[in-house]
Amino acid sequence: MPRLDFPEAENPRVSSRRSQRSRLVPRVARRAAMLSAALACALPLPSFAQVKIGLVLSLTGPAASLGIPARDTVALLPKQIGGQKVEYIVLDDASDTTQAVQDTRKLISENHVDAIIGSSITPNSLAMIDVVADAETPMISLASSAKIIEPVDAKRRWVFKTPQTDAMMASAIAQHASDHGVKTIAFIGQADALGETFYTEVAKFAQLHHIDVVASERFNRTDPSVTGQVLKILAAHPDAVVVGAAGTPAALPPKTLRERGYKGAIYHNHGVGNNDFLRVCGADCNGTFLPASPVLVAAQLPADHPAKRLALDYIARFEAQRGAGSVSAFGSYTADAGTLLEHAIPVALKAGAPGTPPFRRALRDALEGTRGLADTNGVVNMSAADHLGLDQRARVMVEISNGKWVYQPH
């Protein structure tokens, strides 16, 4: 019987072997893929995963003297936390509320940040709350008002802050004024959320110390003069005047008071804690007082003050970068925000990868769970009802004397 020769493509036995191989290859590939996936799940997060932190700062406009030290502190923040690289994205809100909201939306929708630090001022921080709450992105404000974090409701549960509250500082002013025989005070503050909330606290603590508020005036950050307001204050003959303002615009009321011959005590809030304010106010601020961050007088603090060591370390690192005498309280608040994140991010990484909702939710929870964490301003003990966590040790009374901050022991 003659042998039948099939071309290779038509040979049934060859076709059968090829068919078996073709069925085997996908099975092998599938098994390899499954093995790779299993290994990927078992391994730590990839080294290229990155935590993104956005900062909304007032780098231009009337509040620039607050935002610039914060920006300059970013270079000192940790570049790696919990094995993950950290990227910091800084935007300028120009001291404007609308711009702060736009910056916040951009950081969340375009940059996909895991947390936001800022803004530098109270009105901007208040305006940002709705945006971060809707996006479920934690925010650490660098502004003073307690209204930024109180009460901790459904929206403010996403918001934290590092500066001392206006209530803490107003109580210090009232105590100091009472101790020095003050019976009447006048108030002059910014015509915005900072001025209004600080006035509320000053009036409350003045009443507790049996001090009468005999006048209350307002001015805008960009006003060139407050002569009219000061004349009304002088007509009330107060023993002391409290200025509720921040940054270099806060120099205008004390300068005008001194020019008009006022001899009583003058108090500032902690929004003036930088050298730009001292430069602008000059000799007119000598002999005035403010409750302030321990950072301003760190070298003068008692050895057992809980903030002294870290404050001195921050000052040394900041001034090595920016020059002697360049440090301010506003940079320290950014450093403290970095400390909070350095503590919370490793905890959040256990719940999810950076850039994901589980990570951001866990980061919020970890921030709220901060206990016993020392920073440049004190010791932080947060809770579900307290998103600042500082106690009275985080404030000191300071006198301005010959253009210097001078610690006033109790």
C-alpha positions as CSV (number, residue, x, y, z in Angstrom):
1,M,0.0,0.0,0.0
2,P,1.6,3.3,-1.0
3,R,2.5,5.7,1.8
4,L,0.4,8.7,2.0
5,D,2.4,11.9,2.4
6,F,0.6,14.9,3.8
7,P,2.0,18.4,3.7
8,E,3.0,19.4,7.2
9,A,0.1,21.8,7.5
10,E,-2.3,19.0,6.5
11,N,-0.7,16.2,8.6
12,P,-3.3,15.2,11.2
13,R,-0.7,14.0,13.7
14,V,1.3,17.3,13.5
15,S,-1.9,19.3,13.7
16,S,-3.0,17.4,16.8
17,R,0.4,18.1,18.5
18,R,0.1,21.7,17.6
19,S,-3.4,21.9,18.9
20,Q,-2.3,20.4,22.2
21,R,0.6,22.9,22.5
22,S,-1.8,25.8,21.6
23,R,-4.1,24.8,24.4
24,L,-1.2,24.3,26.8
25,V,0.4,27.8,26.3
26,P,-2.6,29.8,27.5
27,R,-2.9,27.6,30.6
28,V,0.8,28.2,31.4
29,A,0.4,31.9,30.8
30,R,-2.6,32.1,33.0
31,R,-0.8,30.2,35.8
32,A,2.2,32.5,35.5
33,A,-0.1,35.6,35.6
34,M,-1.9,34.2,38.7
35,L,1.5,33.5,40.4
36,S,2.7,37.0,39.6
37,A,-0.5,38.5,41.0
38,A,-0.2,36.5,44.2
39,L,3.4,37.5,44.6
40,A,2.5,41.2,44.1
41,C,-0.2,40.9,46.8
42,A,2.3,39.4,49.2
43,L,5.0,42.0,48.6
44,P,5.1,45.5,50.2
45,L,3.8,48.5,48.3
46,P,6.0,49.3,45.3
47,S,8.9,51.6,46.0
48,F,7.5,54.1,43.5
49,A,4.3,54.7,45.4
50,Q,4.1,58.3,46.5
51,V,2.3,60.4,49.1
52,K,1.2,63.8,47.8
53,I,0.7,66.7,50.2
54,G,-0.7,70.0,48.9
55,L,-0.1,73.3,50.5
56,V,-2.3,76.4,50.1
57,L,-0.3,79.4,51.4
58,S,-0.7,83.1,51.3
59,L,2.6,83.9,49.5
60,T,1.4,87.3,48.1
61,G,-1.1,89.9,49.2
62,P,-1.5,91.3,52.8
63,A,-0.9,87.9,54.5
64,A,2.4,87.2,52.7
65,S,4.4,87.5,55.9
66,L,2.5,84.5,57.2
67,G,2.7,82.3,54.1
68,I,6.3,82.9,53.1
69,P,7.9,81.3,56.3
70,A,5.5,78.4,55.8
71,R,6.7,77.9,52.3
72,D,10.3,78.2,53.4
73,T,9.7,75.4,56.0
74,V,8.6,72.9,53.3
75,A,12.2,72.2,52.5
76,L,12.6,70.9,56.0
77,L,9.7,68.5,55.9
78,P,10.4,64.7,55.6
79,K,10.9,63.5,52.0
80,Q,10.1,59.9,52.9
81,I,7.6,58.6,55.4
82,G,6.8,54.9,56.1
83,G,8.9,53.8,53.1
84,Q,7.0,56.1,50.7
85,K,8.3,59.1,48.9
86,V,6.5,62.3,49.8
87,E,5.9,65.1,47.3
88,Y,4.9,68.6,48.4
89,I,2.9,70.8,46.0
90,V,2.7,74.5,47.0
91,L,0.1,76.9,45.6
92,D,-0.3,80.6,46.3
93,D,-3.8,81.8,47.4
94,A,-2.7,85.5,47.2
95,S,-4.4,86.1,50.6
96,D,-7.7,85.7,48.7
97,T,-10.6,83.5,49.8
98,T,-11.8,82.7,46.3
99,Q,-8.3,81.8,45.2
100,A,-7.8,79.5,48.2
101,V,-10.9,77.5,47.2
102,Q,-9.7,77.3,43.6
103,D,-6.3,76.1,44.8
104,T,-7.9,73.5,47.0
105,R,-10.0,72.1,44.2
106,K,-7.0,72.0,41.9
107,L,-4.9,70.1,44.4
108,I,-7.6,67.5,44.9
109,S,-9.0,67.0,41.3
110,E,-5.8,67.5,39.3
111,N,-2.9,66.6,41.7
112,H,-4.8,64.0,43.6
113,V,-3.2,64.9,46.9
114,D,-3.7,62.8,50.0
115,A,-3.8,65.8,52.4
116,I,-3.7,69.6,52.4
117,I,-1.8,72.0,54.6
118,G,-3.2,75.5,54.8
119,S,-4.4,78.1,54.4
120,S,-2.3,80.7,56.3
121,I,-5.3,82.8,57.3
122,T,-8.6,82.2,59.0
123,P,-11.0,83.4,56.2
124,N,-9.3,81.2,53.6
125,S,-9.2,78.2,55.8
126,L,-12.9,78.5,56.6
127,A,-13.7,78.7,52.9
128,M,-11.7,75.5,52.2
129,I,-13.7,73.3,54.6
130,D,-16.5,72.4,52.3
131,V,-14.1,71.4,49.5
132,V,-12.0,69.1,51.6
133,A,-15.0,67.6,53.3
134,D,-16.8,66.8,50.0
135,A,-13.6,65.2,48.7
136,E,-12.9,63.4,52.1
137,T,-9.3,64.7,52.1
138,P,-7.7,65.7,55.5
139,M,-6.7,69.3,55.9
140,I,-4.3,70.8,58.5
141,S,-4.9,74.6,58.8
142,L,-2.2,77.0,59.7
143,A,-4.7,79.7,60.9
144,S,-5.8,80.7,64.3
145,S,-9.6,80.7,64.7
146,A,-11.2,77.9,66.7
147,K,-14.1,78.1,64.2
148,I,-11.9,76.2,61.7
149,I,-12.2,73.1,63.8
150,E,-15.1,73.7,66.2
151,P,-17.5,72.1,66.5
152,V,-16.2,68.8,65.0
153,D,-19.2,68.1,62.9
154,A,-19.6,66.1,59.7
155,K,-17.4,68.6,57.7
156,R,-14.9,69.6,60.3
157,R,-14.1,66.0,61.1
158,W,-11.8,66.3,58.1
159,V,-10.1,69.5,59.4
160,F,-7.2,69.9,61.9
161,K,-4.9,72.8,62.8
162,T,-1.6,73.4,64.4
163,P,-1.7,77.1,65.7
164,Q,-3.0,77.9,69.1
165,T,-6.7,78.9,69.0
166,D,-7.9,82.5,69.5
167,A,-9.6,81.4,72.7
168,M,-6.3,80.2,74.2
169,M,-4.6,83.5,73.3
170,A,-7.5,85.7,74.4
171,S,-7.6,84.1,77.8
172,A,-3.9,84.8,78.2
173,I,-4.4,88.5,77.4
174,A,-7.3,88.8,79.8
175,Q,-5.3,87.1,82.6
176,H,-2.2,89.3,82.0
177,A,-4.3,92.5,81.8
178,S,-6.1,91.6,85.0
179,D,-2.8,90.9,86.8
180,H,-1.6,94.4,85.8
181,G,-4.7,96.2,87.0
182,V,-6.5,96.8,83.7
183,K,-10.2,97.5,84.3
184,T,-11.3,98.7,80.8
185,I,-10.2,97.6,77.3
186,A,-10.9,98.6,73.7
187,F,-10.7,96.3,70.7
188,I,-9.7,97.1,67.1
189,G,-9.5,94.2,64.7
190,Q,-9.7,93.2,61.1
191,A,-13.1,93.3,59.4
192,D,-13.1,89.6,58.7
193,A,-13.5,86.2,60.4
194,L,-10.2,86.5,62.3
195,G,-11.2,89.9,63.8
196,E,-14.7,88.9,64.6
197,T,-13.8,85.5,66.3
198,F,-11.0,87.1,68.2
199,Y,-13.2,89.8,69.5
200,T,-15.8,87.3,70.7
201,E,-13.1,85.5,72.7
202,V,-11.5,88.7,74.1
203,A,-15.0,90.0,75.2
204,K,-15.8,86.6,76.8
205,F,-12.6,86.4,78.8
206,A,-12.6,90.1,79.7
207,Q,-16.0,89.6,81.3
208,L,-14.7,86.6,83.3
209,H,-11.9,88.8,84.7
210,H,-14.3,91.7,85.3
211,I,-12.8,93.9,82.6
212,D,-15.2,96.2,80.7
213,V,-15.0,96.5,76.9
214,V,-15.6,100.2,76.2
215,A,-15.0,100.3,72.4
216,S,-14.9,98.0,69.4
217,E,-13.6,99.0,66.0
218,R,-12.8,97.3,62.7
219,F,-10.5,97.9,59.7
220,N,-9.7,96.2,56.4
221,R,-6.3,94.5,55.7
222,T,-5.6,96.9,52.9
223,D,-6.7,100.1,54.7
224,P,-4.0,102.9,54.5
225,S,-5.3,104.5,57.7
226,V,-7.1,103.7,61.0
227,T,-7.1,107.3,62.3
228,G,-10.9,107.4,62.6
229,Q,-11.1,104.2,64.5
230,V,-8.3,105.2,66.9
231,L,-9.9,108.6,67.7
232,K,-13.1,106.7,68.8
233,I,-11.0,104.4,70.9
234,L,-9.1,107.3,72.5
235,A,-12.4,109.0,73.4
236,A,-13.4,106.0,75.5
237,H,-10.2,106.3,77.6
238,P,-9.4,102.5,77.9
239,D,-6.7,101.2,80.2
240,A,-5.6,98.8,77.4
241,V,-6.2,98.2,73.7
242,V,-6.3,94.7,72.1
243,V,-5.5,94.5,68.4
244,G,-7.0,91.5,66.6
245,A,-5.1,91.3,63.4
246,A,-2.4,89.3,61.6
247,G,0.7,90.0,59.6
248,T,2.1,93.4,58.8
249,P,-1.3,95.1,58.5
250,A,-1.5,94.6,62.3
251,A,1.2,97.2,62.8
252,L,-1.2,100.0,61.7
253,P,-3.3,100.3,64.9
254,P,-0.4,100.4,67.4
255,K,1.5,102.9,65.3
256,T,-1.5,105.1,65.1
257,L,-2.3,104.8,68.8
258,R,1.3,105.8,69.7
259,E,1.3,108.7,67.2
260,R,-1.9,110.0,68.9
261,G,-0.2,109.9,72.3
262,Y,-1.8,106.7,73.8
263,K,0.1,105.6,76.9
264,G,-1.9,102.6,77.9
265,A,-1.1,98.9,77.4
266,I,-1.4,97.4,73.9
267,Y,-1.9,93.7,73.2
268,H,-1.6,91.9,69.9
269,N,-2.9,88.4,69.0
270,H,-0.4,85.7,67.9
271,G,-0.9,86.6,64.2
272,V,2.0,89.0,64.5
273,G,4.7,86.5,65.4
274,N,7.3,87.3,62.8
275,N,10.1,89.7,62.1
276,D,8.3,91.5,59.3
277,F,5.8,92.7,61.8
278,L,8.6,94.0,64.1
279,R,10.3,95.8,61.2
280,V,7.1,97.5,60.1
281,C,5.9,98.5,63.5
282,G,9.3,99.6,64.7
283,A,9.7,101.5,67.9
284,D,5.9,102.1,68.2
285,C,5.6,98.4,69.3
286,N,8.1,98.6,72.1
287,G,6.5,97.8,75.4
288,T,3.5,96.0,73.8
289,F,2.5,92.4,74.6
290,L,1.3,89.3,72.8
291,P,0.5,85.7,73.7
292,A,2.7,83.7,71.3
293,S,4.2,80.5,70.1
294,P,7.0,79.2,72.3
295,V,9.2,79.2,69.1
296,L,9.5,83.0,69.3
297,V,11.4,82.8,72.6
298,A,12.6,79.2,72.6
299,A,16.1,80.0,73.9
300,Q,14.6,81.9,76.9
301,L,12.2,79.2,78.0
302,P,12.8,77.1,81.1
303,A,14.7,73.9,80.5
304,D,11.7,71.7,81.3
305,H,9.3,73.4,78.8
306,P,7.9,70.6,76.6
307,A,8.5,72.6,73.4
308,K,12.0,73.9,74.0
309,R,14.1,71.1,72.5
310,L,12.1,70.7,69.3
311,A,11.7,74.5,68.9
312,L,15.4,75.0,69.1
313,D,16.0,72.2,66.6
314,Y,13.6,73.8,64.2
315,I,15.1,77.2,64.6
316,A,18.6,75.9,64.0
317,R,17.6,74.1,60.8
318,F,15.5,77.0,59.5
319,E,18.1,79.6,60.1
320,A,20.8,77.4,58.6
321,Q,18.8,77.7,55.4
322,R,17.4,81.2,55.6
323,G,19.8,83.1,57.8
324,A,20.1,84.2,61.5
325,G,17.0,85.8,62.9
326,S,14.7,84.6,60.1
327,V,12.5,82.2,62.0
328,S,8.9,82.9,62.8
329,A,6.0,81.2,64.5
330,F,4.2,80.7,61.1
331,G,7.0,78.5,59.8
332,S,6.8,76.4,63.0
333,Y,3.1,75.7,62.4
334,T,4.0,74.1,59.1
335,A,6.8,72.1,60.7
336,D,4.2,70.8,63.2
337,A,1.9,69.9,60.4
338,G,4.7,67.8,59.0
339,T,5.3,66.2,62.3
340,L,1.6,65.2,62.5
341,L,1.7,63.7,59.0
342,E,5.0,61.9,59.7
343,H,3.3,60.3,62.7
344,A,0.0,59.4,61.0
345,I,1.0,58.3,57.5
346,P,2.7,55.0,58.5
347,V,-0.6,54.1,60.3
348,A,-2.7,55.0,57.3
349,L,-0.5,52.9,54.9
350,K,-1.8,49.8,56.7
351,A,-5.2,50.6,55.3
352,G,-4.4,51.4,51.7
353,A,-2.0,52.8,49.1
354,P,-1.4,56.5,48.7
355,G,-3.8,58.2,46.3
356,T,-6.8,56.0,47.4
357,P,-9.9,56.8,49.5
358,P,-9.1,54.1,52.1
359,F,-5.7,55.8,52.6
360,R,-7.2,59.2,53.0
361,R,-9.8,58.0,55.4
362,A,-7.2,56.1,57.5
363,L,-5.0,59.2,57.5
364,R,-7.9,61.3,58.9
365,D,-8.4,58.7,61.6
366,A,-4.7,58.5,62.4
367,L,-4.5,62.3,62.8
368,E,-7.5,62.3,65.2
369,G,-5.8,59.5,67.1
370,T,-2.6,61.5,67.8
371,R,-1.6,61.2,71.5
372,G,1.4,62.5,73.4
373,L,3.2,63.8,70.3
374,A,5.7,66.5,71.0
375,D,6.2,69.3,68.4
376,T,7.7,72.8,68.3
377,N,4.7,74.3,70.1
378,G,3.9,71.8,72.8
379,V,2.4,68.3,73.2
380,V,-0.5,67.2,71.0
381,N,-3.3,65.1,72.3
382,M,-6.2,65.0,69.8
383,S,-9.6,63.4,70.1
384,A,-12.9,63.2,68.3
385,A,-13.9,66.5,69.9
386,D,-10.5,68.3,69.7
387,H,-8.6,68.6,66.4
388,L,-5.9,70.8,67.8
389,G,-4.8,68.9,70.9
390,L,-2.6,71.6,72.5
391,D,-3.0,72.7,76.1
392,Q,-2.0,76.0,77.8
393,R,1.7,75.1,77.8
394,A,1.6,75.9,74.1
395,R,1.3,79.6,74.7
396,V,3.7,82.1,76.3
397,M,3.4,85.8,77.1
398,V,5.9,87.9,75.2
399,E,6.9,91.6,75.4
400,I,8.3,93.4,72.4
401,S,11.4,95.3,73.6
402,N,13.8,97.2,71.3
403,G,12.6,95.1,68.3
404,K,13.1,91.8,70.2
405,W,10.7,89.2,71.6
406,V,11.2,88.9,75.4
407,Y,9.7,86.0,77.4
408,Q,7.5,87.1,80.3
409,P,7.4,84.4,83.0
410,H,4.2,84.1,84.9
